[in-house]
Amino acid sequence: MRDAPNYFTAFFEGPFQETSEGVREMTLYRDPYLFKFIHLYLSGYEILPLPKDNIPSYLSEESRLKNLLLDARFYGLDALAEELEAVVSRIERSGNSEEAQDGTQEGERWKV
């Protein structure tokens, strides 16, 4: 029920056909790594700041944050999306982006 109404409350308690049929399981086709953060958030845990270790090779720190924001919006988790947008905004204002391999700052900025 955290951050309700959202995709999950609508699926299990809303007007979806699955609700009236008593379905208690859903299949998602979203990134399982990112969903771990969604699951922790829905379980009542603080997920920010995101840990800097164990990031899959297909994601950078920036793309992980950007994609987590997209998932928060997809699932209708407005409070989480606002938190993530604030982090993105702070990064954009400070001009900081991910450090380059040699320890220098990359000159690029990114937007979500």
N, CA, C and O atoms as CSV, one atom per row, in Angstrom:
chain,resi,resn,atom,element,x,y,z
A,1,MET,N,N,0.811,-1.204,0.000
A,1,MET,CA,C,0.000,0.000,0.000
A,1,MET,C,C,0.854,1.268,0.000
A,1,MET,O,O,0.321,2.373,-0.098
A,2,ARG,N,N,2.180,1.116,0.109
A,2,ARG,CA,C,3.038,2.302,0.112
A,2,ARG,C,C,2.936,3.018,-1.230
A,2,ARG,O,O,2.949,2.388,-2.287
A,3,ASP,N,N,2.836,4.315,-1.170
A,3,ASP,CA,C,2.803,5.162,-2.370
A,3,ASP,C,C,1.591,4.830,-3.249
A,3,ASP,O,O,1.665,4.877,-4.477
A,4,ALA,N,N,0.480,4.495,-2.593
A,4,ALA,CA,C,-0.752,4.156,-3.322
A,4,ALA,C,C,-1.490,5.427,-3.699
A,4,ALA,O,O,-1.301,6.445,-3.032
A,5,PRO,N,N,-2.297,5.424,-4.706
A,5,PRO,CA,C,-2.533,4.307,-5.623
A,5,PRO,C,C,-1.369,4.173,-6.608
A,5,PRO,O,O,-0.706,5.152,-6.951
A,6,ASN,N,N,-1.142,2.947,-7.048
A,6,ASN,CA,C,-0.078,2.676,-7.993
A,6,ASN,C,C,-0.449,1.447,-8.824
A,6,ASN,O,O,-1.545,0.903,-8.679
A,7,TYR,N,N,0.434,1.027,-9.663
A,7,TYR,CA,C,0.204,-0.108,-10.557
A,7,TYR,C,C,-0.205,-1.354,-9.770
A,7,TYR,O,O,-1.108,-2.085,-10.178
A,8,PHE,N,N,0.458,-1.587,-8.650
A,8,PHE,CA,C,0.226,-2.803,-7.872
A,8,PHE,C,C,-1.119,-2.768,-7.150
A,8,PHE,O,O,-1.838,-3.767,-7.137
A,9,THR,N,N,-1.462,-1.638,-6.553
A,9,THR,CA,C,-2.760,-1.565,-5.883
A,9,THR,C,C,-3.886,-1.654,-6.904
A,9,THR,O,O,-4.933,-2.239,-6.625
A,10,ALA,N,N,-3.677,-1.078,-8.088
A,10,ALA,CA,C,-4.701,-1.177,-9.137
A,10,ALA,C,C,-4.847,-2.610,-9.616
A,10,ALA,O,O,-5.963,-3.076,-9.848
A,11,PHE,N,N,-3.737,-3.312,-9.765
A,11,PHE,CA,C,-3.777,-4.701,-10.256
A,11,PHE,C,C,-4.483,-5.614,-9.265
A,11,PHE,O,O,-5.328,-6.422,-9.651
A,12,PHE,N,N,-4.139,-5.486,-7.982
A,12,PHE,CA,C,-4.662,-6.413,-6.993
A,12,PHE,C,C,-5.966,-5.965,-6.338
A,12,PHE,O,O,-6.677,-6.783,-5.756
A,13,GLU,N,N,-6.285,-4.676,-6.428
A,13,GLU,CA,C,-7.493,-4.198,-5.763
A,13,GLU,C,C,-8.386,-3.362,-6.663
A,13,GLU,O,O,-9.456,-2.925,-6.240
A,14,GLY,N,N,-7.964,-3.138,-7.885
A,14,GLY,CA,C,-8.682,-2.225,-8.765
A,14,GLY,C,C,-9.543,-2.924,-9.792
A,14,GLY,O,O,-9.981,-4.057,-9.587
A,15,PRO,N,N,-9.785,-2.239,-10.904
A,15,PRO,CA,C,-10.739,-2.707,-11.899
A,15,PRO,C,C,-10.206,-3.743,-12.889
A,15,PRO,O,O,-10.933,-4.152,-13.794
A,16,PHE,N,N,-8.942,-4.179,-12.735
A,16,PHE,CA,C,-8.420,-5.176,-13.659
A,16,PHE,C,C,-9.239,-6.467,-13.584
A,16,PHE,O,O,-9.756,-6.822,-12.524
A,17,GLN,N,N,-9.350,-7.148,-14.690
A,17,GLN,CA,C,-10.077,-8.419,-14.732
A,17,GLN,C,C,-9.445,-9.420,-13.767
A,17,GLN,O,O,-10.147,-10.220,-13.149
A,18,GLU,N,N,-8.120,-9.373,-13.641
A,18,GLU,CA,C,-7.425,-10.305,-12.756
A,18,GLU,C,C,-7.888,-10.172,-11.314
A,18,GLU,O,O,-7.927,-11.155,-10.575
A,19,THR,N,N,-8.239,-8.950,-10.915
A,19,THR,CA,C,-8.704,-8.729,-9.548
A,19,THR,C,C,-9.986,-9.511,-9.285
A,19,THR,O,O,-10.107,-10.194,-8.268
A,20,SER,N,N,-10.940,-9.408,-10.207
A,20,SER,CA,C,-12.215,-10.100,-10.011
A,20,SER,C,C,-12.053,-11.610,-10.107
A,20,SER,O,O,-12.878,-12.358,-9.581
A,21,GLU,N,N,-10.997,-12.064,-10.776
A,21,GLU,CA,C,-10.749,-13.509,-10.898
A,21,GLU,C,C,-9.900,-14.043,-9.749
A,21,GLU,O,O,-9.625,-15.241,-9.693
A,22,GLY,N,N,-9.481,-13.171,-8.835
A,22,GLY,CA,C,-8.711,-13.614,-7.669
A,22,GLY,C,C,-7.247,-13.885,-7.947
A,22,GLY,O,O,-6.589,-14.560,-7.156
A,23,VAL,N,N,-6.723,-13.379,-9.044
A,23,VAL,CA,C,-5.309,-13.584,-9.361
A,23,VAL,C,C,-4.462,-12.904,-8.302
A,23,VAL,O,O,-4.701,-11.743,-7.969
A,24,ARG,N,N,-3.472,-13.613,-7.767
A,24,ARG,CA,C,-2.609,-13.075,-6.723
A,24,ARG,C,C,-1.149,-13.055,-7.158
A,24,ARG,O,O,-0.249,-12.913,-6.330
A,25,GLU,N,N,-0.922,-13.197,-8.447
A,25,GLU,CA,C,0.442,-13.200,-8.964
A,25,GLU,C,C,0.464,-12.413,-10.265
A,25,GLU,O,O,-0.466,-12.493,-11.067
A,26,MET,N,N,1.529,-11.656,-10.464
A,26,MET,CA,C,1.660,-10.902,-11.707
A,26,MET,C,C,3.030,-11.192,-12.314
A,26,MET,O,O,4.003,-11.447,-11.604
A,27,THR,N,N,3.081,-11.147,-13.618
A,27,THR,CA,C,4.338,-11.313,-14.339
A,27,THR,C,C,4.741,-9.956,-14.884
A,27,THR,O,O,3.947,-9.272,-15.529
A,28,LEU,N,N,5.986,-9.574,-14.619
A,28,LEU,CA,C,6.492,-8.283,-15.056
A,28,LEU,C,C,7.625,-8.489,-16.046
A,28,LEU,O,O,8.425,-9.415,-15.913
A,29,TYR,N,N,7.681,-7.633,-17.018
A,29,TYR,CA,C,8.751,-7.674,-18.005
A,29,TYR,C,C,9.562,-6.383,-17.901
A,29,TYR,O,O,9.663,-5.609,-18.853
A,30,ARG,N,N,10.123,-6.181,-16.745
A,30,ARG,CA,C,10.969,-5.027,-16.465
A,30,ARG,C,C,12.300,-5.564,-15.944
A,30,ARG,O,O,12.420,-6.760,-15.674
A,31,ASP,N,N,13.281,-4.709,-15.802
A,31,ASP,CA,C,14.612,-5.123,-15.367
A,31,ASP,C,C,14.570,-5.679,-13.939
A,31,ASP,O,O,14.181,-4.964,-13.016
A,32,PRO,N,N,14.964,-6.940,-13.743
A,32,PRO,CA,C,14.916,-7.533,-12.396
A,32,PRO,C,C,15.882,-6.861,-11.413
A,32,PRO,O,O,15.595,-6.787,-10.219
A,33,TYR,N,N,17.014,-6.377,-11.906
A,33,TYR,CA,C,17.955,-5.672,-11.022
A,33,TYR,C,C,17.292,-4.413,-10.460
A,33,TYR,O,O,17.340,-4.170,-9.254
A,34,LEU,N,N,16.679,-3.622,-11.323
A,34,LEU,CA,C,16.019,-2.394,-10.876
A,34,LEU,C,C,14.805,-2.705,-10.007
A,34,LEU,O,O,14.486,-1.955,-9.086
A,35,PHE,N,N,14.128,-3.818,-10.306
A,35,PHE,CA,C,12.938,-4.151,-9.518
A,35,PHE,C,C,13.295,-4.453,-8.064
A,35,PHE,O,O,12.454,-4.294,-7.179
A,36,LYS,N,N,14.523,-4.883,-7.809
A,36,LYS,CA,C,14.934,-5.106,-6.412
A,36,LYS,C,C,14.783,-3.817,-5.602
A,36,LYS,O,O,14.383,-3.857,-4.439
A,37,PHE,N,N,15.103,-2.675,-6.220
A,37,PHE,CA,C,14.963,-1.392,-5.524
A,37,PHE,C,C,13.486,-1.035,-5.347
A,37,PHE,O,O,13.089,-0.511,-4.306
A,38,ILE,N,N,12.680,-1.319,-6.362
A,38,ILE,CA,C,11.236,-1.084,-6.264
A,38,ILE,C,C,10.659,-1.931,-5.130
A,38,ILE,O,O,9.877,-1.440,-4.315
A,39,HIS,N,N,11.046,-3.192,-5.085
A,39,HIS,CA,C,10.561,-4.107,-4.049
A,39,HIS,C,C,10.957,-3.617,-2.658
A,39,HIS,O,O,10.132,-3.602,-1.745
A,40,LEU,N,N,12.214,-3.218,-2.497
A,40,LEU,CA,C,12.655,-2.691,-1.203
A,40,LEU,C,C,11.858,-1.454,-0.817
A,40,LEU,O,O,11.438,-1.309,0.331
A,41,TYR,N,N,11.653,-0.567,-1.778
A,41,TYR,CA,C,10.882,0.646,-1.525
A,41,TYR,C,C,9.457,0.302,-1.092
A,41,TYR,O,O,8.953,0.858,-0.115
A,42,LEU,N,N,8.813,-0.605,-1.808
A,42,LEU,CA,C,7.443,-0.995,-1.460
A,42,LEU,C,C,7.371,-1.711,-0.119
A,42,LEU,O,O,6.321,-1.730,0.524
A,43,SER,N,N,8.489,-2.302,0.303
A,43,SER,CA,C,8.544,-2.977,1.599
A,43,SER,C,C,8.805,-2.013,2.744
A,43,SER,O,O,8.873,-2.420,3.904
A,44,GLY,N,N,8.953,-0.725,2.416
A,44,GLY,CA,C,9.115,0.281,3.447
A,44,GLY,C,C,10.539,0.717,3.703
A,44,GLY,O,O,10.787,1.511,4.611
A,45,TYR,N,N,11.486,0.213,2.919
A,45,TYR,CA,C,12.885,0.569,3.121
A,45,TYR,C,C,13.264,1.822,2.347
A,45,TYR,O,O,12.687,2.117,1.301
A,46,GLU,N,N,14.230,2.548,2.867
A,46,GLU,CA,C,14.819,3.673,2.153
A,46,GLU,C,C,15.795,3.097,1.130
A,46,GLU,O,O,16.607,2.233,1.461
A,47,ILE,N,N,15.717,3.565,-0.087
A,47,ILE,CA,C,16.619,3.027,-1.119
A,47,ILE,C,C,17.644,4.053,-1.591
A,47,ILE,O,O,18.567,3.711,-2.329
A,48,LEU,N,N,17.491,5.297,-1.175
A,48,LEU,CA,C,18.431,6.334,-1.588
A,48,LEU,C,C,19.306,6.727,-0.416
A,48,LEU,O,O,18.815,6.816,0.709
A,49,PRO,N,N,20.578,6.963,-0.644
A,49,PRO,CA,C,21.267,6.913,-1.929
A,49,PRO,C,C,21.470,5.468,-2.380
A,49,PRO,O,O,21.599,4.558,-1.561
A,50,LEU,N,N,21.495,5.281,-3.683
A,50,LEU,CA,C,21.714,3.953,-4.246
A,50,LEU,C,C,23.154,3.527,-3.985
A,50,LEU,O,O,24.059,4.360,-4.033
A,51,PRO,N,N,23.381,2.242,-3.709
A,51,PRO,CA,C,24.760,1.783,-3.488
A,51,PRO,C,C,25.580,1.911,-4.772
A,51,PRO,O,O,25.045,1.802,-5.875
A,52,LYS,N,N,26.861,2.138,-4.618
A,52,LYS,CA,C,27.732,2.324,-5.770
A,52,LYS,C,C,28.386,1.019,-6.236
A,52,LYS,O,O,29.120,1.022,-7.225
A,53,ASP,N,N,28.136,-0.081,-5.550
A,53,ASP,CA,C,28.751,-1.347,-5.943
A,53,ASP,C,C,27.713,-2.307,-6.523
A,53,ASP,O,O,26.508,-2.088,-6.397
A,54,ASN,N,N,28.186,-3.339,-7.140
A,54,ASN,CA,C,27.353,-4.403,-7.722
A,54,ASN,C,C,26.394,-3.913,-8.803
A,54,ASN,O,O,25.307,-4.466,-8.965
A,55,ILE,N,N,26.785,-2.894,-9.532
A,55,ILE,CA,C,25.969,-2.413,-10.646
A,55,ILE,C,C,26.246,-3.325,-11.841
A,55,ILE,O,O,27.407,-3.546,-12.185
A,56,PRO,N,N,25.205,-3.856,-12.476
A,56,PRO,CA,C,25.430,-4.713,-13.646
A,56,PRO,C,C,26.207,-3.975,-14.734
A,56,PRO,O,O,26.111,-2.754,-14.857
A,57,SER,N,N,26.959,-4.710,-15.504
A,57,SER,CA,C,27.820,-4.105,-16.523
A,57,SER,C,C,27.027,-3.362,-17.597
A,57,SER,O,O,27.580,-2.489,-18.265
A,58,TYR,N,N,25.764,-3.681,-17.776
A,58,TYR,CA,C,24.959,-3.022,-18.806
A,58,TYR,C,C,24.390,-1.683,-18.337
A,58,TYR,O,O,23.716,-0.997,-19.105
A,59,LEU,N,N,24.652,-1.305,-17.089
A,59,LEU,CA,C,24.171,-0.027,-16.557
A,59,LEU,C,C,25.335,0.800,-16.015
A,59,LEU,O,O,26.265,0.259,-15.417
A,60,SER,N,N,25.276,2.091,-16.225
A,60,SER,CA,C,26.169,3.011,-15.524
A,60,SER,C,C,25.399,3.528,-14.315
A,60,SER,O,O,24.204,3.268,-14.181
A,61,GLU,N,N,26.078,4.256,-13.438
A,61,GLU,CA,C,25.367,4.846,-12.305
A,61,GLU,C,C,24.268,5.775,-12.801
A,61,GLU,O,O,23.175,5.815,-12.236
A,62,GLU,N,N,24.564,6.518,-13.855
A,62,GLU,CA,C,23.596,7.461,-14.401
A,62,GLU,C,C,22.403,6.756,-15.031
A,62,GLU,O,O,21.255,7.129,-14.785
A,63,SER,N,N,22.674,5.731,-15.849
A,63,SER,CA,C,21.562,5.038,-16.508
A,63,SER,C,C,20.725,4.256,-15.501
A,63,SER,O,O,19.519,4.095,-15.685
A,64,ARG,N,N,21.359,3.775,-14.445
A,64,ARG,CA,C,20.605,3.070,-13.407
A,64,ARG,C,C,19.605,4.021,-12.754
A,64,ARG,O,O,18.442,3.665,-12.565
A,65,LEU,N,N,20.051,5.219,-12.411
A,65,LEU,CA,C,19.166,6.208,-11.801
A,65,LEU,C,C,18.065,6.608,-12.771
A,65,LEU,O,O,16.897,6.688,-12.391
A,66,LYS,N,N,18.432,6.856,-14.015
A,66,LYS,CA,C,17.457,7.245,-15.034
A,66,LYS,C,C,16.421,6.143,-15.242
A,66,LYS,O,O,15.224,6.426,-15.294
A,67,ASN,N,N,16.861,4.907,-15.359
A,67,ASN,CA,C,15.933,3.799,-15.596
A,67,ASN,C,C,15.081,3.497,-14.371
A,67,ASN,O,O,13.924,3.098,-14.507
A,68,LEU,N,N,15.636,3.681,-13.182
A,68,LEU,CA,C,14.831,3.495,-11.972
A,68,LEU,C,C,13.725,4.556,-11.907
A,68,LEU,O,O,12.606,4.265,-11.484
A,69,LEU,N,N,14.038,5.768,-12.321
A,69,LEU,CA,C,13.018,6.812,-12.390
A,69,LEU,C,C,11.932,6.438,-13.402
A,69,LEU,O,O,10.745,6.631,-13.137
A,70,LEU,N,N,12.327,5.911,-14.545
A,70,LEU,CA,C,11.342,5.464,-15.532
A,70,LEU,C,C,10.455,4.364,-14.968
A,70,LEU,O,O,9.245,4.363,-15.195
A,71,ASP,N,N,11.052,3.425,-14.232
A,71,ASP,CA,C,10.252,2.352,-13.627
A,71,ASP,C,C,9.323,2.899,-12.549
A,71,ASP,O,O,8.172,2.473,-12.455
A,72,ALA,N,N,9.801,3.831,-11.739
A,72,ALA,CA,C,8.938,4.429,-10.714
A,72,ALA,C,C,7.726,5.080,-11.367
A,72,ALA,O,O,6.608,4.960,-10.868
A,73,ARG,N,N,7.946,5.764,-12.473
A,73,ARG,CA,C,6.823,6.364,-13.198
A,73,ARG,C,C,5.922,5.285,-13.790
A,73,ARG,O,O,4.698,5.400,-13.724
A,74,PHE,N,N,6.506,4.248,-14.363
A,74,PHE,CA,C,5.728,3.155,-14.950
A,74,PHE,C,C,4.799,2.528,-13.905
A,74,PHE,O,O,3.632,2.258,-14.187
A,75,TYR,N,N,5.318,2.305,-12.718
A,75,TYR,CA,C,4.538,1.668,-11.655
A,75,TYR,C,C,3.636,2.654,-10.912
A,75,TYR,O,O,2.900,2.252,-10.011
A,76,GLY,N,N,3.682,3.923,-11.271
A,76,GLY,CA,C,2.829,4.913,-10.630
A,76,GLY,C,C,3.252,5.235,-9.213
A,76,GLY,O,O,2.423,5.616,-8.387
A,77,LEU,N,N,4.534,5.086,-8.925
A,77,LEU,CA,C,5.061,5.374,-7.595
A,77,LEU,C,C,5.505,6.833,-7.565
A,77,LEU,O,O,6.688,7.150,-7.695
A,78,ASP,N,N,4.527,7.702,-7.390
A,78,ASP,CA,C,4.766,9.136,-7.512
A,78,ASP,C,C,5.750,9.679,-6.483
A,78,ASP,O,O,6.599,10.502,-6.823
A,79,ALA,N,N,5.654,9.239,-5.245
A,79,ALA,CA,C,6.563,9.743,-4.206
A,79,ALA,C,C,7.999,9.309,-4.504
A,79,ALA,O,O,8.930,10.096,-4.332
A,80,LEU,N,N,8.184,8.071,-4.947
A,80,LEU,CA,C,9.521,7.611,-5.307
A,80,LEU,C,C,10.038,8.374,-6.513
A,80,LEU,O,O,11.204,8.770,-6.537
A,81,ALA,N,N,9.205,8.587,-7.502
A,81,ALA,CA,C,9.610,9.343,-8.687
A,81,ALA,C,C,10.047,10.748,-8.290
A,81,ALA,O,O,11.036,11.255,-8.819
A,82,GLU,N,N,9.331,11.383,-7.372
A,82,GLU,CA,C,9.712,12.720,-6.909
A,82,GLU,C,C,11.074,12.701,-6.225
A,82,GLU,O,O,11.890,13.598,-6.437
A,83,GLU,N,N,11.321,11.682,-5.407
A,83,GLU,CA,C,12.628,11.561,-4.756
A,83,GLU,C,C,13.734,11.414,-5.798
A,83,GLU,O,O,14.771,12.071,-5.708
A,84,LEU,N,N,13.511,10.558,-6.777
A,84,LEU,CA,C,14.511,10.336,-7.813
A,84,LEU,C,C,14.712,11.582,-8.672
A,84,LEU,O,O,15.840,11.900,-9.049
A,85,GLU,N,N,13.634,12.284,-8.982
A,85,GLU,CA,C,13.748,13.526,-9.750
A,85,GLU,C,C,14.576,14.557,-8.995
A,85,GLU,O,O,15.342,15.303,-9.605
A,86,ALA,N,N,14.429,14.605,-7.673
A,86,ALA,CA,C,15.221,15.539,-6.863
A,86,ALA,C,C,16.702,15.198,-6.940
A,86,ALA,O,O,17.542,16.095,-7.017
A,87,VAL,N,N,17.026,13.919,-6.921
A,87,VAL,CA,C,18.425,13.495,-7.040
A,87,VAL,C,C,18.972,13.895,-8.401
A,87,VAL,O,O,20.075,14.433,-8.498
A,88,VAL,N,N,18.205,13.634,-9.448
A,88,VAL,CA,C,18.623,13.996,-10.802
A,88,VAL,C,C,18.821,15.506,-10.894
A,88,VAL,O,O,19.800,15.972,-11.477
A,89,SER,N,N,17.910,16.253,-10.329
A,89,SER,CA,C,18.003,17.711,-10.363
A,89,SER,C,C,19.266,18.202,-9.662
A,89,SER,O,O,19.955,19.085,-10.173
A,90,ARG,N,N,19.572,17.637,-8.495
A,90,ARG,CA,C,20.800,18.023,-7.776
A,90,ARG,C,C,22.033,17.731,-8.610
A,90,ARG,O,O,22.963,18.537,-8.652
A,91,ILE,N,N,22.048,16.580,-9.275
A,91,ILE,CA,C,23.191,16.215,-10.117
A,91,ILE,C,C,23.326,17.196,-11.268
A,91,ILE,O,O,24.428,17.644,-11.586
A,92,GLU,N,N,22.212,17.526,-11.887
A,92,GLU,CA,C,22.246,18.463,-13.011
A,92,GLU,C,C,22.701,19.851,-12.565
A,92,GLU,O,O,23.487,20.496,-13.258
A,93,ARG,N,N,22.213,20.315,-11.414
A,93,ARG,CA,C,22.604,21.644,-10.925
A,93,ARG,C,C,24.082,21.700,-10.575
A,93,ARG,O,O,24.747,22.706,-10.825
A,94,SER,N,N,24.597,20.619,-9.996
A,94,SER,CA,C,25.997,20.623,-9.583
A,94,SER,C,C,26.929,20.388,-10.763
A,94,SER,O,O,28.128,20.659,-10.683
A,95,GLY,N,N,26.367,19.881,-11.864
A,95,GLY,CA,C,27.200,19.609,-13.031
A,95,GLY,C,C,28.016,18.352,-12.887
A,95,GLY,O,O,28.862,18.062,-13.734
A,96,ASN,N,N,27.780,17.594,-11.826
A,96,ASN,CA,C,28.528,16.350,-11.623
A,96,ASN,C,C,27.926,15.245,-12.454
A,96,ASN,O,O,26.707,15.091,-12.527
A,97,SER,N,N,28.776,14.496,-13.064
A,97,SER,CA,C,28.358,13.268,-13.715
A,97,SER,C,C,29.326,12.194,-13.264
A,97,SER,O,O,30.235,12.461,-12.478
A,98,GLU,N,N,29.144,11.028,-13.738
A,98,GLU,CA,C,29.965,9.908,-13.326
A,98,GLU,C,C,31.435,10.195,-13.589
A,98,GLU,O,O,31.781,10.771,-14.621
A,99,GLU,N,N,32.301,9.798,-12.663
A,99,GLU,CA,C,33.720,10.028,-12.849
A,99,GLU,C,C,34.262,9.153,-13.965
A,99,GLU,O,O,33.865,7.997,-14.109
A,100,ALA,N,N,35.159,9.704,-14.742
A,100,ALA,CA,C,35.795,8.948,-15.815
A,100,ALA,C,C,36.764,7.937,-15.219
A,100,ALA,O,O,37.084,7.998,-14.032
A,101,GLN,N,N,37.222,7.020,-16.034
A,101,GLN,CA,C,38.124,5.959,-15.576
A,101,GLN,C,C,39.381,6.532,-14.919
A,101,GLN,O,O,39.879,5.953,-13.954
A,102,ASP,N,N,39.906,7.660,-15.422
A,102,ASP,CA,C,41.140,8.220,-14.874
A,102,ASP,C,C,40.895,9.097,-13.647
A,102,ASP,O,O,41.832,9.707,-13.133
A,103,GLY,N,N,39.649,9.171,-13.171
A,103,GLY,CA,C,39.332,9.927,-11.974
A,103,GLY,C,C,38.917,11.356,-12.249
A,103,GLY,O,O,38.531,12.067,-11.321
A,104,THR,N,N,38.985,11.804,-13.501
A,104,THR,CA,C,38.543,13.157,-13.824
A,104,THR,C,C,37.058,13.147,-14.069
A,104,THR,O,O,36.476,12.092,-14.323
A,105,GLN,N,N,36.433,14.307,-13.995
A,105,GLN,CA,C,35.000,14.414,-14.246
A,105,GLN,C,C,34.740,14.479,-15.744
A,105,GLN,O,O,35.439,15.187,-16.467
A,106,GLU,N,N,33.755,13.754,-16.203
A,106,GLU,CA,C,33.337,13.864,-17.582
A,106,GLU,C,C,32.643,15.200,-17.769
A,106,GLU,O,O,32.001,15.694,-16.842
A,107,GLY,N,N,32.756,15.788,-18.936
A,107,GLY,CA,C,32.173,17.088,-19.180
A,107,GLY,C,C,30.705,17.038,-19.536
A,107,GLY,O,O,30.055,18.082,-19.593
A,108,GLU,N,N,30.164,15.861,-19.778
A,108,GLU,CA,C,28.773,15.762,-20.224
A,108,GLU,C,C,27.811,15.866,-19.063
A,108,GLU,O,O,28.113,15.455,-17.943
A,109,ARG,N,N,26.658,16.418,-19.346
A,109,ARG,CA,C,25.542,16.405,-18.412
A,109,ARG,C,C,24.512,15.476,-18.999
A,109,ARG,O,O,24.499,15.251,-20.209
A,110,TRP,N,N,23.660,14.940,-18.180
A,110,TRP,CA,C,22.622,14.045,-18.670
A,110,TRP,C,C,21.298,14.477,-18.097
A,110,TRP,O,O,21.231,15.060,-17.015
A,111,LYS,N,N,20.261,14.190,-18.821
A,111,LYS,CA,C,18.910,14.546,-18.403
A,111,LYS,C,C,18.038,13.311,-18.401
A,111,LYS,O,O,18.244,12.380,-19.179
A,112,VAL,N,N,17.060,13.323,-17.513
A,112,VAL,CA,C,16.097,12.236,-17.449
A,112,VAL,C,C,14.796,12.731,-18.035
A,112,VAL,O,O,13.820,11.983,-18.091
